[in-house]
Amino acid sequence: MHTMWKGSISFGLVNIPIKLFAATEDKDIKMRYLHKKCHNPIKYEKTCPVCEQHVEQEDIVKGYEYEPGKFVLIEKEDLDKIAGIKNKSIEIIDFVSLEEIDPIYFNRSYFIGPGENGTKPFTLLKEAMKESGRIGLAKITIRSKESLAAVRVYDKGLVMETIYYPDEVRNVDHVPGIDEEVQVNDKELEMAKQLIEQLTTEFEPEKYKDEYREALLEIIDSKISGKEVQISEERPRTNVVDLMEALQASIDQSKTGEKKAEVKPKKTKPKKKKA
């Protein structure tokens, strides 16, 4: 793995040299925009609409638009003043229970590995967190952005997950129609719970696949090799409008799926040899 950040974890007066590694990767298939006429990639140039000329990178500065059309310039020196020592430190400020943090706050995940001469204190922190059942709530600055982060035990090591600040999570009350009062009868509720129970299983991440990405890769491979593209037909959907009918149909469908999974091939008895 490529080291993307070097620094330390600090809690109390303890400093542990560590390295960060990206724990996830984006496997989305990237497309290029081409000129329809000649199939060459389109270039996007930086131009000034007022001066009507191309702008070089060294002539570009950062600015904050505080009113429409009015900007205040932010220099590199201004950003350096507030960056401080936190650029190279994961500062654990509290230890909390993981269950207290709603998943909506989680952003990106990073594996944490020990840095030079940091293996022993790294292992000590990991074992202490494992025994206590707590996770570290920390602050970290990555690429000039300060984030909250959760440091927790993951498999053999530690993982850090950046989390949003409370004011970065939108208020659910602003969702249209969420406060609308709708009566649900007991029979509908019972059937919905029955359906949930039948579809409940152990979480096995290996069985979930990005079917869209696989289908797109198949199209790309077929086009490269000059084969005709074959697209499988979409599974027909039943147009069930009534809620009770939809619940019952879903329960019946899940039962059928369970029976198919339970069917085992019949064992054939060996034929007796003729004397």
For each residue, the residues with C-beta under 8 A, 3 or more apart:
1: 21 22 111
2: 21 22
3: 6 19 20 21
4: 20 21 22 110
5: 19 20 110 142
6: 3 17 18 19 20 88 115
7: 17 18 20 87 88 89 90
8: 15 16 17 18 88 89 90 115 118
9: 15 16 18 89 90 92 112 122 125 136 138 151
10: 14 15 16 89 90 91 92
11: 14 91 92 125 136
12:
13:
14: 10 11 121 125
15: 8 9 10 89
16: 8 9 10 114 115 118 121 122 125
17: 6 7 8 114 115 116 117 118
18: 6 7 8 9 90 112 113 114 115 118 122
19: 3 5 6 112 113 114 115
20: 3 4 5 6 7 110 111 112 113 160
21: 1 2 3 4 110 111 112 113
22: 1 2 4 25 110 111
23: 109 110 111 159
24: 108 109
25: 22
26:
27: 210 213
28: 213
29: 213 216 217 220
30:
31:
32: 41
33: 41 42
34: 39 40 41 42
35: 38 39 40 41 42
36: 39
37:
38: 35
39: 34 35 36
40: 34 35
41: 32 33 34 35
42: 33 34 35
43:
44:
45: 54
46: 54 55 57 60
47: 52 53 54 55
48: 51 52 53 55
49: 52
50:
51: 48 55
52: 47 48 49
53: 47 48
54: 45 46 47
55: 46 47 48 51 59 60
56: 59 60
57: 46 60
58:
59: 55 56
60: 46 55 56 57
61: 73 74 75
62: 73 74 75
63: 71 72 73 74
64: 71 72 74
65: 68 69 70 71
66: 70 71 72
67: 70
68: 65
69: 65
70: 65 66 67
71: 63 64 65 66
72: 63 64 66
73: 61 62 63
74: 61 62 63 64 78 79
75: 61 62 78 79
76: 79 80
77: 80 81
78: 74 75 81 82
79: 74 75 76 82 83 144
80: 76 77 83
81: 77 78
82: 78 79
83: 79 80 86 87 141 144
84: 87
85: 88 89
86: 83 89 91 139 140 141 146
87: 7 83 84 141
88: 6 7 8 85
89: 7 8 9 10 15 85 86 140
90: 7 8 9 10 18 112 138 139 140 149 151 160
91: 10 11 86 138 139 140
92: 9 10 11 95 136 137 138 151
93: 137 138 139
94: 136 137
95: 92 129 132 134 135 136 137
96: 100 101 134 135 137
97: 100 133 134 135
98: 101 135 150 152
99:
100: 96 97
101: 96 98 105 106 150 163
102: 105
103: 106
104: 164 169
105: 101 102 148 163 164 169
106: 101 103 109 150 161 162 163
107: 147 161 162 163 164
108: 24 161 162
109: 23 24 106 159 160 161
110: 4 5 20 21 22 23 159 160 161 162
111: 1 20 21 22 23 154 157 158 159 160
112: 9 18 19 20 21 90 122 151 157 158 159 160
113: 18 19 20 21 122 157
114: 16 17 18 19 118 119 122 123
115: 6 8 16 17 18 19 118
116: 17
117: 17
118: 8 16 17 18 114 115 121 122
119: 114 122 123
120: 123 124
121: 14 16 118 124 125
122: 9 16 18 112 113 114 118 119 125 126 158
123: 114 119 120 126 127
124: 120 121 127 128
125: 9 11 14 16 121 122 128 129 158
126: 122 123 129 130 153 157 158
127: 123 124 130 131
128: 124 125 131 132
129: 95 125 126 132 134 135 136 151 152 153 158
130: 126 127 133 153
131: 127 128
132: 95 128 129
133: 97 130
134: 95 96 97 129
135: 95 96 97 98 129 150 151 152 153
136: 9 11 92 94 95 129 150 151 152
137: 92 93 94 95 96 148 149 150 151
138: 9 90 91 92 93 148 149 150 151 160
139: 86 90 91 93 146 147 148 149
140: 86 89 90 91 146 147 149 160 162
141: 83 86 87 144 145 146 147
142: 5 145 147 162
143:
144: 79 83 141
145: 141 142
146: 86 139 140 141
147: 107 139 140 141 142 162 163 165
148: 105 137 138 139 162 163 164 165
149: 90 137 138 139 140 160 161 162 163
150: 98 101 106 135 136 137 138 160 161 163
151: 9 90 92 112 129 135 136 137 138 158 159 160
152: 98 129 135 136 158 159 161
153: 126 129 130 135 157 158 159
154: 111 157 158 159
155:
156:
157: 111 112 113 126 153 154
158: 111 112 122 125 126 129 151 152 153 154
159: 23 109 110 111 112 151 152 153 154
160: 20 90 109 110 111 112 138 140 149 150 151
161: 106 107 108 109 110 149 150 152
162: 106 107 108 110 140 142 147 148 149
163: 101 105 106 107 147 148 149 150
164: 104 105 107 148 168 169
165: 147 148 168 169
166: 169
167:
168: 164 165
169: 104 105 164 165 166
170: 174
171: 174
172: 175 178
173: 178 179
174: 170 171
175: 172 178
176:
177: 180
178: 172 173 175
179: 173
180: 177
181:
182:
183:
184: 188 189
185: 188 189
186: 189 190
187: 190 191 244
188: 184 185 191 192 243 244 247
189: 184 185 186 192 193
190: 186 187 193 194
191: 187 188 194 195 244 247 248 251
192: 188 189 195 196 247
193: 189 190 196 197
194: 190 191 197 198 251
195: 191 192 198 199 247 250 251 254
196: 192 193 199 200
197: 193 194 200
198: 194 195 251 254 255 258
199: 195 196 254
200: 196 197
201: 204
202:
203:
204: 201 207 208
205: 208
206:
207: 204
208: 204 205
209: 214
210: 27 213 214
211: 214 215
212: 215 216
213: 27 28 29 210 216 217
214: 209 210 211 217 218
215: 211 212 218 219 231
216: 29 212 213 219 220
217: 29 213 214 220 221
218: 214 215 221 222
219: 215 216 222 223 229 231
220: 29 216 217 223 224
221: 217 218 224 225
222: 218 219 225 227 228 229 230
223: 219 220 226 227 229
224: 220 221
225: 221 222
226: 223
227: 222 223
228: 222
229: 219 222 223
230: 222
231: 215 219
232:
233:
234:
235:
236:
237:
238: 249
239:
240: 245 246 249
241: 245 246
242: 245 246
243: 188 246 247
244: 187 188 191 247 248
245: 240 241 242 248 249
246: 240 241 242 243 249 250
247: 188 191 192 195 243 244 250 251
248: 191 244 245 251 252
249: 238 240 245 246 252 253
250: 195 246 247 253 254
251: 191 194 195 198 247 248 254 255
252: 248 249 255 256
253: 249 250 256 257
254: 195 198 199 250 251 257 258
255: 198 251 252 258 259
256: 252 253 259 260
257: 253 254 260 261
258: 198 254 255 261 262
259: 255 256 262 263
260: 256 257 263
261: 257 258
262: 258 259
263: 259 260
264:
265:
266:
267:
268:
269:
270:
271:
272:
273:
274:
275:
